[in-house]
């Protein structure tokens, strides 16, 4: 199902690029499909999990460095475990590259969220 979804997304992207560029830019379907799966499927989903996880820790429990440390530790554990679980599924494989992409997305989301929190704090201080 996931492969079918990413194939549909890739088809839309390739078709839209052709329309926008009047067929002057040709995207290789397989390469585009690889990036759709890795960037949206791995990096993007872990980035979103990071943002939501860190916000939960930060606003509901810890408002300090512990929230960040716990969050990035959980991100690493989930990235590794989610790939290891694929060893149990027929036709799937466990890839170190995917673990790294997952965790990179998680770290990017953490940094992005921390920047937003800092900007909000700075903005509040300026108006107080």
PyMOL commands that set and color helices and strands:
alter all, ss='L'
color gray80, all
select helices_A, chain A and resi 2-20+29-60+65-88+96-126
alter helices_A, ss='H'
color red, helices_A
deselect
rebuild
show_as cartoon
